[in-house]
Amino acid sequence: MKPKSLGLFAALLSFLVLAPLPHAIAENAYHLGIVLGLSGTGATYSQEAIEAVEIAVNEINAQGGFLGQHPIEIFIRDSQTRPEIAKQQALALIEKKKVRCIIGTYSSACAIAIKPICRQKKVLHLASISNSENITKIDFSPYTYSVVPNTYMMAKGVVLGIATLIRDKGWKRYATIASDYAWGRSSQEIQVQLITATVPSIELVGTYWPPLGETQFNAYIVSLMAKKPDFVLGTIGGTDNAFFMRDAREYRLFKKIAYPGGLISVSELIRQSQSIRRGRYARCRAPFFAHHDNALMKHFVETYRSKYDRFPTDWSVMSYDAVHVLKQAIESAGRIDSESVKGTLKGMRVSTTRGHLYFRPIDNQLSCSAYFGRVSDSPDYPMPIYSNLQEIKGPDIWRPEVEIIQARSNQ
């Protein structure tokens, strides 16, 4: 989608709701709020998330809505990837639109910003893209649940994969580059800690923190290449990642220095299929092809492709799961009020496109997997996917409970 089209898309969605419901039905409607970065670096991921939410909502509404009698009405707002705007939008949705749940956001900083508002107003908050572990680790809210592998889980999954490469290739030195906001900071710091603990002899020779929304990475690339690391560990997403990869190719970074573990979601696999270097090791959060045998995933992929003529991305998968997790919790509670649903979600086992998972009670984190593999072509798909894909199960990589308790006691 062209930039002008994205801008128009964001402007329209800022005011979007589903078609007005008849008065009698509207009184029983379930108001669902969506707060995502519809403009800026998160626009592409957020658009893909909304597409999946609308598919899930249409499926549920075709059956009469939640519990067969509460049709879902969605209200979509743009956070602009700015915490203050996210707070304003969340508060307006709660007070003016009376939403019972907010799904979002793209930015972890935005998710952390709206968490206390949802807690104060007793509104459910499902994090389906943003994944800083601090969303659920500290300043705990019983109303906030995460359906995405958090930064600790992703970092540990990456480190498990990279540690083998470090030993096999004899790497001694590395550098990091990460977006300077909650997700990038959290991911980079955890990865460095875990790499140091796993391979104590490795030397960190440089750290780089481009601001969120950076479009020119030349200076960062020149500087880190001058450090002559054996590999670079990157944590950059969204449009920023596309710009970084563009500049990295210009300097032939990926041919001179290994770049394992960077984020290459299905979005990048589709949109950059011609330019992504085959053989690169990378991570992703919810690749549909890892669960093609799952009945719910098969259904979702077929429905999504039928509507959009392309495969769903990580952001689509996790957002679709978020709506269906909410549906299952409401059905289990037998009610739509957030207090009942919140209590039912605690420790609940749910069916998702990624398999049968559960929420850990101490932090409301879903036991979803992280993924690490090598970008490769496949005869089954029109874009590259991952070969030698490792699915690292959530309970094997999430932070030990004792460390969460300690972190909360230190607040």
C-alpha positions as CSV (number, residue, x, y, z in Angstrom):
1,M,0.0,0.0,0.0
2,K,1.3,3.4,-0.9
3,P,2.0,6.0,1.8
4,K,-0.9,8.2,0.7
5,S,-3.2,5.2,0.8
6,L,-2.0,4.3,4.3
7,G,-2.7,7.8,5.5
8,L,-6.2,7.7,4.1
9,F,-6.7,4.3,5.5
10,A,-5.7,5.5,9.0
11,A,-7.9,8.6,8.7
12,L,-10.9,6.5,7.8
13,L,-10.3,3.9,10.5
14,S,-10.0,6.6,13.2
15,F,-13.7,7.0,12.9
16,L,-14.7,3.5,11.9
17,V,-17.4,1.4,13.6
18,L,-19.4,-1.4,12.2
19,A,-22.7,-0.5,10.5
20,P,-25.2,0.9,13.0
21,L,-27.2,-1.7,14.7
22,P,-31.0,-1.6,15.2
23,H,-31.9,0.0,18.5
24,A,-33.0,-3.2,20.2
25,I,-29.9,-5.1,19.1
26,A,-27.6,-2.2,19.9
27,E,-28.7,-2.3,23.6
28,N,-27.2,-5.8,23.9
29,A,-24.1,-5.1,21.8
30,Y,-20.6,-5.7,23.1
31,H,-18.5,-2.7,22.4
32,L,-14.9,-3.7,21.6
33,G,-12.2,-1.1,21.3
34,I,-9.1,-1.4,19.1
35,V,-6.2,1.0,19.6
36,L,-3.3,0.5,17.1
37,G,-0.6,2.5,15.4
38,L,-2.6,3.1,12.2
39,S,-0.1,5.8,11.1
40,G,3.7,5.9,11.5
41,T,6.0,2.9,11.8
42,G,3.4,0.5,12.9
43,A,0.8,1.1,10.1
44,T,1.4,-2.1,8.2
45,Y,1.3,-4.4,11.2
46,S,-1.7,-2.6,12.6
47,Q,-3.6,-2.8,9.3
48,E,-3.0,-6.6,9.2
49,A,-4.2,-6.9,12.8
50,I,-7.4,-5.0,12.0
51,E,-8.1,-7.2,9.0
52,A,-7.9,-10.3,11.3
53,V,-10.1,-8.7,14.0
54,E,-12.8,-7.9,11.5
55,I,-12.7,-11.5,10.2
56,A,-13.1,-12.8,13.8
57,V,-15.9,-10.3,14.6
58,N,-17.8,-11.1,11.5
59,E,-17.6,-14.9,12.3
60,I,-18.9,-14.4,15.8
61,N,-21.6,-11.9,14.7
62,A,-22.8,-14.4,12.1
63,Q,-23.7,-16.6,15.1
64,G,-25.5,-13.8,16.9
65,G,-22.5,-12.4,18.7
66,F,-21.0,-13.3,22.1
67,L,-23.2,-16.0,23.8
68,G,-25.4,-15.8,20.7
69,Q,-27.1,-12.6,21.8
70,H,-24.4,-9.8,22.1
71,P,-23.3,-8.7,18.6
72,I,-19.9,-7.1,18.6
73,E,-19.5,-3.5,17.6
74,I,-15.9,-2.4,17.1
75,F,-14.5,1.1,17.5
76,I,-11.0,1.6,15.9
77,R,-8.6,4.4,16.9
78,D,-5.1,5.4,15.9
79,S,-2.5,5.7,18.7
80,Q,-0.1,7.3,16.3
81,T,2.5,5.2,18.2
82,R,2.5,7.9,20.9
83,P,1.8,6.9,24.5
84,E,-0.1,10.2,25.3
85,I,-2.3,9.8,22.2
86,A,-2.9,6.1,23.1
87,K,-4.0,7.1,26.6
88,Q,-6.4,9.8,25.2
89,Q,-7.9,7.3,22.7
90,A,-8.3,4.6,25.3
91,L,-10.0,6.9,27.8
92,A,-12.3,8.2,25.1
93,L,-13.3,4.7,24.0
94,I,-14.1,3.7,27.6
95,E,-16.0,6.9,28.6
96,K,-17.8,7.7,25.4
97,K,-18.1,4.4,23.6
98,K,-18.4,2.2,26.7
99,V,-16.1,-0.4,25.4
100,R,-15.7,-3.5,27.7
101,C,-12.3,-4.5,26.2
102,I,-9.5,-2.9,24.3
103,I,-7.2,-4.9,22.0
104,G,-3.9,-3.2,21.4
105,T,-1.4,-1.7,20.9
106,Y,1.4,-1.8,18.3
107,S,3.9,0.0,20.6
108,S,4.8,-1.5,24.0
109,A,5.2,2.0,25.3
110,C,1.5,2.7,24.3
111,A,0.4,-0.6,25.9
112,I,2.1,0.3,29.2
113,A,0.5,3.7,29.0
114,I,-3.1,2.5,28.6
115,K,-2.7,-0.4,31.2
116,P,-3.4,1.8,34.3
117,I,-6.4,3.4,32.6
118,C,-8.0,0.0,31.8
119,R,-7.2,-1.1,35.4
120,Q,-8.8,2.0,36.9
121,K,-11.9,1.8,34.6
122,K,-12.1,-2.0,35.0
123,V,-11.9,-2.7,31.3
124,L,-10.2,-5.7,29.8
125,H,-6.9,-5.1,27.9
126,L,-5.6,-7.8,25.5
127,A,-2.1,-7.1,24.2
128,S,-1.9,-8.7,20.8
129,I,1.1,-7.1,19.1
130,S,3.1,-5.1,21.7
131,N,5.2,-7.5,23.7
132,S,7.5,-5.8,26.3
133,E,7.5,-8.2,29.3
134,N,6.9,-5.1,31.5
135,I,3.3,-5.1,30.2
136,T,2.5,-8.0,32.5
137,K,5.7,-8.4,34.7
138,I,5.6,-5.2,36.8
139,D,2.9,-2.8,37.9
140,F,0.6,-5.9,37.5
141,S,-2.9,-5.4,36.3
142,P,-5.5,-8.2,36.6
143,Y,-7.3,-6.7,33.6
144,T,-4.3,-7.0,31.2
145,Y,-3.5,-10.2,29.3
146,S,-0.8,-10.9,26.7
147,V,-1.4,-13.3,23.8
148,V,2.0,-12.7,22.2
149,P,5.4,-14.1,23.3
150,N,6.9,-11.3,25.4
151,T,10.4,-9.8,25.0
152,Y,11.9,-12.2,27.5
153,M,10.4,-15.2,25.8
154,M,11.5,-14.0,22.3
155,A,15.0,-13.1,23.6
156,K,15.5,-16.5,25.2
157,G,14.4,-18.3,22.1
158,V,16.8,-16.2,20.0
159,V,19.7,-16.8,22.4
160,L,19.1,-20.6,22.3
161,G,19.4,-20.5,18.5
162,I,22.3,-18.1,18.4
163,A,24.3,-19.8,21.1
164,T,24.7,-22.9,18.8
165,L,25.9,-20.6,16.0
166,I,28.4,-18.9,18.3
167,R,29.9,-22.2,19.2
168,D,29.8,-23.7,15.7
169,K,31.2,-20.6,13.9
170,G,33.7,-19.6,16.6
171,W,32.2,-16.1,17.0
172,K,34.0,-13.9,19.6
173,R,32.6,-10.3,19.1
174,Y,29.1,-8.9,18.5
175,A,27.2,-5.6,18.4
176,T,23.6,-4.7,18.9
177,I,21.2,-2.3,17.3
178,A,17.7,-1.8,18.7
179,S,14.9,0.8,18.4
180,D,15.1,3.2,21.4
181,Y,11.7,2.5,23.1
182,A,10.2,-0.1,25.4
183,W,10.2,-3.1,23.1
184,G,13.7,-2.5,21.7
185,R,15.2,-1.6,25.1
186,S,13.6,-4.6,26.8
187,S,14.5,-7.1,24.1
188,Q,18.2,-5.9,23.7
189,E,18.9,-5.8,27.4
190,I,17.5,-9.3,28.0
191,Q,19.3,-10.8,25.0
192,V,22.6,-9.3,26.1
193,Q,22.1,-10.7,29.6
194,L,21.2,-14.2,28.4
195,I,24.0,-14.3,25.8
196,T,26.5,-13.3,28.5
197,A,25.2,-16.0,30.8
198,T,25.2,-18.6,28.1
199,V,28.5,-17.7,26.4
200,P,30.6,-15.8,29.0
201,S,33.5,-15.4,26.6
202,I,31.6,-13.4,24.0
203,E,32.5,-9.6,23.8
204,L,29.9,-6.9,23.2
205,V,31.8,-4.2,21.1
206,G,29.0,-1.8,20.4
207,T,25.4,-0.8,21.1
208,Y,23.2,1.4,18.9
209,W,19.8,2.9,19.7
210,P,18.1,4.5,16.6
211,P,15.0,6.4,17.7
212,L,11.6,5.0,16.8
213,G,10.6,6.2,13.4
214,E,14.2,6.4,12.1
215,T,14.4,6.3,8.3
216,Q,18.1,6.7,7.7
217,F,20.4,4.1,9.2
218,N,23.6,4.8,7.2
219,A,25.5,6.3,10.1
220,Y,24.6,3.5,12.4
221,I,25.6,0.9,9.8
222,V,29.0,2.5,9.1
223,S,29.8,2.8,12.7
224,L,28.9,-0.8,13.7
225,M,30.8,-2.2,10.6
226,A,33.8,-0.3,11.8
227,K,33.7,-2.3,15.1
228,K,34.2,-5.4,13.0
229,P,31.9,-7.7,15.0
230,D,31.4,-11.3,14.0
231,F,27.7,-10.8,14.1
232,V,25.1,-8.1,14.8
233,L,22.0,-8.7,16.9
234,G,19.1,-6.5,15.7
235,T,15.8,-5.6,17.3
236,I,13.9,-3.3,14.9
237,G,10.4,-3.7,13.6
238,G,7.7,-2.3,11.4
239,T,8.6,0.4,8.8
240,D,11.8,1.1,10.6
241,N,13.0,-2.4,9.9
242,A,12.2,-2.0,6.2
243,F,14.4,1.1,6.1
244,F,17.2,-0.6,8.0
245,M,17.2,-3.6,5.7
246,R,17.3,-1.2,2.7
247,D,20.3,0.6,4.0
248,A,22.0,-2.6,5.2
249,R,21.8,-4.0,1.7
250,E,23.3,-0.8,0.2
251,Y,26.3,-1.3,2.5
252,R,26.3,-5.1,1.9
253,L,26.1,-5.5,5.6
254,F,24.5,-9.0,5.5
255,K,27.2,-10.3,3.2
256,K,30.1,-9.0,5.4
257,I,28.7,-9.6,8.9
258,A,26.2,-12.2,10.1
259,Y,22.8,-10.8,11.3
260,P,21.1,-13.7,13.1
261,G,18.0,-13.3,15.2
262,G,16.6,-10.1,13.7
263,L,12.8,-9.8,13.4
264,I,11.6,-11.1,10.1
265,S,7.9,-11.6,10.4
266,V,5.6,-13.0,7.7
267,S,5.0,-9.3,6.8
268,E,8.6,-9.0,5.7
269,L,8.6,-12.4,4.1
270,I,5.7,-11.3,1.9
271,R,6.6,-7.6,1.2
272,Q,10.3,-8.1,0.8
273,S,10.3,-11.6,-0.7
274,Q,12.6,-10.6,-3.6
275,S,15.2,-8.8,-1.5
276,I,15.5,-10.8,1.8
277,R,18.7,-12.8,1.8
278,R,18.1,-16.5,1.8
279,G,20.0,-18.3,4.5
280,R,19.6,-15.6,7.2
281,Y,18.7,-16.8,10.7
282,A,15.8,-14.8,12.2
283,R,12.9,-14.8,14.6
284,C,9.2,-14.4,14.3
285,R,6.2,-14.5,16.7
286,A,3.4,-16.4,15.0
287,P,4.1,-17.8,11.6
288,F,1.0,-19.4,10.1
289,F,3.1,-22.1,8.4
290,A,4.3,-23.5,11.7
291,H,0.8,-24.6,12.5
292,H,-0.7,-25.5,9.1
293,D,-2.1,-28.7,10.6
294,N,-4.1,-26.9,13.2
295,A,-7.8,-26.9,12.2
296,L,-8.4,-23.3,13.4
297,M,-5.3,-22.1,11.6
298,K,-6.4,-23.8,8.4
299,H,-9.8,-22.1,8.7
300,F,-8.3,-18.7,9.4
301,V,-5.7,-18.9,6.5
302,E,-8.4,-20.0,4.0
303,T,-10.7,-17.2,5.2
304,Y,-8.0,-14.5,5.2
305,R,-6.7,-15.5,1.8
306,S,-10.2,-15.6,0.3
307,K,-10.8,-12.0,1.5
308,Y,-7.4,-10.4,1.0
309,D,-5.7,-12.7,-1.6
310,R,-2.6,-13.1,0.6
311,F,-1.4,-15.1,3.6
312,P,-2.0,-13.8,7.1
313,T,1.0,-12.4,9.1
314,D,2.1,-12.8,12.7
315,W,0.1,-9.7,13.6
316,S,-3.0,-11.1,11.9
317,V,-2.7,-14.4,13.6
318,M,-2.2,-13.0,17.1
319,S,-5.0,-10.5,16.7
320,Y,-7.4,-13.1,15.5
321,D,-6.5,-15.3,18.4
322,A,-7.2,-12.3,20.8
323,V,-10.8,-12.0,19.7
324,H,-11.4,-15.8,19.9
325,V,-9.7,-15.9,23.4
326,L,-12.2,-13.3,24.5
327,K,-15.0,-15.3,23.0
328,Q,-14.0,-18.4,24.9
329,A,-13.7,-16.5,28.2
330,I,-17.1,-15.0,27.8
331,E,-18.6,-18.4,27.0
332,S,-16.9,-19.9,30.0
333,A,-18.1,-17.1,32.2
334,G,-21.6,-17.1,30.7
335,R,-21.6,-13.3,31.0
336,I,-20.1,-10.3,29.2
337,D,-19.2,-8.1,32.1
338,S,-15.5,-7.5,32.4
339,E,-15.2,-8.5,36.1
340,S,-16.6,-12.0,35.3
341,V,-14.6,-12.4,32.1
342,K,-11.4,-11.2,33.8
343,G,-11.7,-13.8,36.5
344,T,-12.4,-16.6,34.0
345,L,-9.4,-15.7,31.9
346,K,-7.1,-16.2,35.0
347,G,-5.2,-19.4,34.3
348,M,-7.6,-20.4,31.6
349,R,-6.8,-22.9,28.8
350,V,-7.8,-21.7,25.4
351,S,-7.8,-23.0,21.8
352,T,-5.9,-20.8,19.4
353,T,-4.6,-21.0,15.8
354,R,-1.3,-21.8,17.5
355,G,-2.6,-24.7,19.5
356,H,-4.0,-25.3,22.9
357,L,-2.4,-22.8,25.3
358,Y,-3.0,-21.4,28.8
359,F,-2.5,-18.1,30.7
360,R,0.0,-18.3,33.5
361,P,-1.7,-16.9,36.6
362,I,1.2,-14.9,38.0
363,D,1.4,-12.6,35.0
364,N,-1.5,-13.4,32.6
365,Q,1.0,-14.3,29.9
366,L,-0.2,-16.8,27.3
367,S,2.0,-19.9,27.0
368,C,2.6,-19.2,23.3
369,S,5.8,-20.2,21.5
370,A,8.7,-18.2,20.0
371,Y,10.2,-19.2,16.6
372,F,13.7,-19.2,15.2
373,G,14.8,-20.4,11.8
374,R,16.5,-19.8,8.5
375,V,14.9,-17.9,5.6
376,S,14.5,-20.2,2.7
377,D,12.4,-20.6,-0.4
378,S,9.6,-23.1,-0.4
379,P,7.7,-24.7,-3.3
380,D,4.5,-24.5,-1.3
381,Y,4.4,-20.7,-1.0
382,P,4.9,-17.7,-3.2
383,M,7.3,-16.1,-0.7
384,P,10.2,-17.5,1.4
385,I,9.4,-19.0,4.8
386,Y,11.6,-20.6,7.4
387,S,13.5,-23.9,7.1
388,N,14.8,-25.7,10.1
389,L,12.2,-23.8,12.0
390,Q,12.5,-24.1,15.8
391,E,9.3,-23.7,17.8
392,I,10.4,-23.0,21.4
393,K,7.5,-23.6,23.7
394,G,6.4,-20.8,26.0
395,P,6.9,-22.6,29.4
396,D,10.5,-23.4,28.3
397,I,11.4,-19.7,27.8
398,W,9.3,-17.5,30.0
399,R,10.8,-15.7,32.9
400,P,10.9,-17.8,36.1
401,E,8.1,-16.8,38.6
402,V,10.6,-16.1,41.3
403,E,12.2,-13.4,39.2
404,I,8.8,-11.8,38.6
405,I,8.1,-11.8,42.3
406,Q,11.5,-10.2,42.9
407,A,11.0,-7.6,40.2
408,R,7.7,-6.6,41.7
409,S,9.1,-6.3,45.2
410,N,11.8,-3.9,43.9
411,Q,9.2,-1.5,42.4
